[in-house]
Amino acid sequence: MNELITLTAAELAAKLAAGEVSAVEATRAHLDRITEVDGQYGAFLATDPAASIAAAERIDSRRAAGESLGELAGVPLAIKDVLVTTDMPATSGSRMLEGYRSPFDATAVAKARAAGLVNIGKTNMDEFAMGSSTENSAFGPTRNQWDPSRVPGGSGGGSAVAVGAFEAPLALGSDTGGSIRQPAALTGTVGAKPTYGGVSRYGAIALASSLDQIGPCARTVLDTALLHDVIAGHDHHDSTSLDFAWPSMAAAARSGADPSSLAGMRIGVVKELMLDGLQAGVNERFQEALALAEAQGAEIVEVDAPHFEYAVAAYYLILPAEASSNLAKYDSVRFGLRVAPADGGTVESVMSETRAVGFGAEVKRRIILGTYALSAGYYDAYYGSAQKVRTLIQRDFAAAFDRVDVIASPTAPTTAWHLGSHRGDPMQDYLNDATTIPANLAGIPGLSLPIGLAAEDGLPVGLQLMAPAFEDARVYRAGAALEALISDRDGGPFWARVPSADRTTIREAGN
């Protein structure tokens, strides 16, 4: 096995800068890994090896010419298929956009290219980011690299598995209600949802515009922070983009890597996020992580957020309402697939046939729900009331952050479940986002990092950290400290505790 795939992004970047390895070598190593293992995982929807190698060659030429390059120049990057790119299709996991190629790059993608990262492929996802398992992709499910019989979480399971299975050191994702953080928890990787508006949404195929946020995925907190620094910043193409001087997330992660940095930090635990259905093994690892932090001088504070119990209900009114509006343009006339009845039909019948064929069951379910919530006579009772709950949740967070520096919770209430086991009961998937949804409703940053394996099934458990809006650096600082504590406890970084057939070979190559 090529040892290049076992390096963290920061380690690989250092070797690239020192001339110890070329961008072409790094890109080929990861493309070879995709060829080797992705048949069993299904993390990628599209690759173009020739285009990726050509991009890597350009980076090597610029470096050889003495050009000043970004820290991550030459590092391979996987991109969730919700982001449009000029070099590969962008389907958002739907038949409705099958084969679509964009004339422009999403801003996050453009920034990554400008920093010298190399796109090695587009990753699988729940259709239009609607799902918590990556089973709703029109092109087949993604499977968890720890156990291919289980889901990787969603909607961004492809990006999480790509980094977790060593197919890419870095990936981009999107997070509307937990779609970066929840897959990170279920796959033993790291993922961050930035403050709403902290990363441009321009070029992201919209689900719910007031909730969607683009963010980074990786195997370590530092790697995640390095990618966050690349994609953050104001973009005049996005009216919700914040014009703010963001501090370096990588600097925050590096400063937090000493666990003693937790001394004096007030870590809040919201009792409403310690759910009744919390898996015993998840709770055990979470409590152990809190104890490790407390031993370093952190103060654990229980806080109340009484309106969090309504978060899932409010979210599943706001999201479908916004989705029904955003997806109305996929009607066979303006965008997307066109399926005409045999007799040609009317415009209405063509639209109906197209949407029946082009959208999957979960997308149809949410469009119907959202359209109903926005309809005359129901708007105030449903969508309007949900927005009021959203305000109350934001106030709960504000009150909590008056008392604590960060809030910690389990990222997901359970470990990864078996593929197909939630079929026919979408509420099981919806409730798996109960701990991540509040951060999206409030627009605050959140980070998930792995904290160990559940005793019942040996599968990864994630811890979520949240901070006030604009304080993204705070979750990286605290996350890096917790990551170091977990590594010290376990005798090595979590990413080296890899699953099944790869366990020995990755560990040997990495050490």
Secondary structure as the mmCIF struct_conf table of DSSP 4:
data_model
#
loop_
_struct_conf.conf_type_id
_struct_conf.id
_struct_conf.beg_label_comp_id
_struct_conf.beg_label_asym_id
_struct_conf.beg_label_seq_id
_struct_conf.end_label_comp_id
_struct_conf.end_label_asym_id
_struct_conf.end_label_seq_id
HELX_RH_3T_P HELX_RH_3T_P1 GLU A 3 THR A 6
BEND BEND1 LEU A 7 LEU A 7
HELX_RH_AL_P HELX_RH_AL_P1 ALA A 9 ALA A 18
TURN_TY1_P TURN_TY1_P1 GLY A 19 GLY A 19
BEND BEND2 GLU A 20 VAL A 21
HELX_RH_AL_P HELX_RH_AL_P2 ALA A 23 TYR A 41
STRN STRN1 PHE A 44 ALA A 46
HELX_RH_AL_P HELX_RH_AL_P3 PRO A 49 ALA A 64
TURN_TY1_P TURN_TY1_P2 ALA A 65 GLY A 66
TURN_TY1_P TURN_TY1_P3 GLU A 71 GLY A 74
STRN STRN2 PRO A 76 LYS A 80
TURN_TY1_P TURN_TY1_P4 ASP A 81 VAL A 82
STRN STRN3 LEU A 83 LEU A 83
BEND BEND3 THR A 86 MET A 88
TURN_TY1_P TURN_TY1_P5 SER A 92 GLY A 93
HELX_RH_3T_P HELX_RH_3T_P2 ARG A 95 LEU A 97
TURN_TY1_P TURN_TY1_P6 GLU A 98 GLY A 99
BEND BEND4 PRO A 103 PHE A 104
HELX_RH_AL_P HELX_RH_AL_P4 THR A 107 ALA A 114
TURN_TY1_P TURN_TY1_P7 ALA A 115 GLY A 116
STRN STRN4 VAL A 118 THR A 123
BEND BEND5 ASP A 126 ASP A 126
HELX_RH_3T_P HELX_RH_3T_P3 GLU A 127 ALA A 129
BEND BEND6 SER A 132 THR A 134
TURN_TY1_P TURN_TY1_P8 ALA A 138 PHE A 139
STRN STRN5 ASN A 144 ASN A 144
TURN_TY1_P TURN_TY1_P9 GLN A 145 TRP A 146
STRN STRN6 ASP A 147 ASP A 147
TURN_TY1_P TURN_TY1_P10 PRO A 148 SER A 149
STRN STRN7 ARG A 150 ARG A 150
BEND BEND7 GLY A 154 GLY A 156
HELX_RH_AL_P HELX_RH_AL_P5 GLY A 157 GLY A 164
TURN_TY1_P TURN_TY1_P11 ALA A 165 PHE A 166
BEND BEND8 GLU A 167 GLU A 167
BEND BEND9 PRO A 169 PRO A 169
STRN STRN8 LEU A 170 SER A 174
BEND BEND10 THR A 176 GLY A 178
TURN_TY1_P TURN_TY1_P12 SER A 179 ILE A 180
HELX_RH_AL_P HELX_RH_AL_P6 ARG A 181 THR A 187
TURN_TY1_P TURN_TY1_P13 GLY A 188 GLY A 188
STRN STRN9 VAL A 190 LYS A 193
HELX_LH_PP_P HELX_LH_PP_P1 PRO A 194 THR A 195
TURN_TY1_P TURN_TY1_P14 TYR A 196 GLY A 197
BEND BEND11 GLY A 198 GLY A 198
STRN STRN10 VAL A 199 VAL A 199
TURN_TY1_P TURN_TY1_P15 TYR A 202 GLY A 203
STRN STRN11 ALA A 204 ALA A 204
HELX_LH_PP_P HELX_LH_PP_P2 ILE A 205 ALA A 206
BEND BEND12 LEU A 207 LEU A 207
TURN_TY1_P TURN_TY1_P16 SER A 209 LEU A 211
STRN STRN12 ILE A 214 ALA A 218
BEND BEND13 ARG A 219 THR A 220
HELX_RH_AL_P HELX_RH_AL_P7 VAL A 221 ILE A 231
STRN STRN13 ALA A 232 ALA A 232
BEND BEND14 GLY A 233 GLY A 233
TURN_TY1_P TURN_TY1_P17 HIS A 236 HIS A 237
TURN_TY1_P TURN_TY1_P18 SER A 239 THR A 240
HELX_LH_PP_P HELX_LH_PP_P3 TRP A 246 SER A 248
HELX_RH_AL_P HELX_RH_AL_P8 MET A 249 GLY A 256
TURN_TY1_P TURN_TY1_P19 ALA A 257 ALA A 257
BEND BEND15 ASP A 258 ASP A 258
HELX_RH_3T_P HELX_RH_3T_P4 PRO A 259 LEU A 262
TURN_TY1_P TURN_TY1_P20 ALA A 263 GLY A 264
STRN STRN14 ARG A 266 VAL A 270
HELX_RH_3T_P HELX_RH_3T_P5 LYS A 271 LEU A 273
BEND BEND16 MET A 274 MET A 274
TURN_TY1_P TURN_TY1_P21 ASP A 276 GLY A 277
HELX_RH_AL_P HELX_RH_AL_P9 ALA A 280 ALA A 295
TURN_TY1_P TURN_TY1_P22 GLN A 296 GLY A 297
STRN STRN15 GLU A 299 VAL A 303
HELX_RH_3T_P HELX_RH_3T_P6 PRO A 306 TYR A 310
HELX_RH_AL_P HELX_RH_AL_P10 ALA A 311 ASN A 326
HELX_RH_3T_P HELX_RH_3T_P7 LEU A 327 LYS A 329
BEND BEND17 ASP A 331 GLY A 336
TURN_TY1_P TURN_TY1_P23 ALA A 342 ASP A 343
HELX_RH_AL_P HELX_RH_AL_P11 VAL A 347 GLY A 358
BEND BEND18 PHE A 359 PHE A 359
HELX_RH_AL_P HELX_RH_AL_P12 ALA A 361 LEU A 374
BEND BEND19 SER A 375 SER A 375
TURN_TY1_P TURN_TY1_P24 ALA A 376 TYR A 379
HELX_RH_PI_P HELX_RH_PI_P1 ASP A 380 GLY A 384
HELX_RH_AL_P HELX_RH_AL_P13 SER A 385 PHE A 401
TURN_TY1_P TURN_TY1_P25 ASP A 402 ARG A 403
BEND BEND20 ASP A 405 ASP A 405
STRN STRN16 VAL A 406 PRO A 410
BEND BEND21 THR A 411 THR A 414
HELX_LH_PP_P HELX_LH_PP_P4 ALA A 416 TRP A 417
STRN STRN17 HIS A 418 HIS A 418
TURN_TY1_P TURN_TY1_P26 LEU A 419 GLY A 424
HELX_RH_AL_P HELX_RH_AL_P14 PRO A 426 LEU A 431
TURN_TY1_P TURN_TY1_P27 ASN A 432 THR A 436
HELX_RH_AL_P HELX_RH_AL_P15 ILE A 437 ALA A 442
TURN_TY1_P TURN_TY1_P28 GLY A 443 GLY A 443
STRN STRN18 GLY A 446 LEU A 453
TURN_TY1_P TURN_TY1_P29 ALA A 455 ASP A 457
STRN STRN19 PRO A 460 MET A 466
TURN_TY1_P TURN_TY1_P30 ALA A 469 PHE A 470
HELX_RH_AL_P HELX_RH_AL_P16 ASP A 472 ASP A 490
TURN_TY1_P TURN_TY1_P31 GLY A 491 GLY A 491
BEND BEND22 GLY A 492 GLY A 492
HELX_RH_3T_P HELX_RH_3T_P8 PHE A 494 ALA A 496
BEND BEND23 ARG A 497 ARG A 497
HELX_RH_3T_P HELX_RH_3T_P9 SER A 500 ASP A 502
HELX_RH_AL_P HELX_RH_AL_P17 ARG A 503 GLY A 510
#
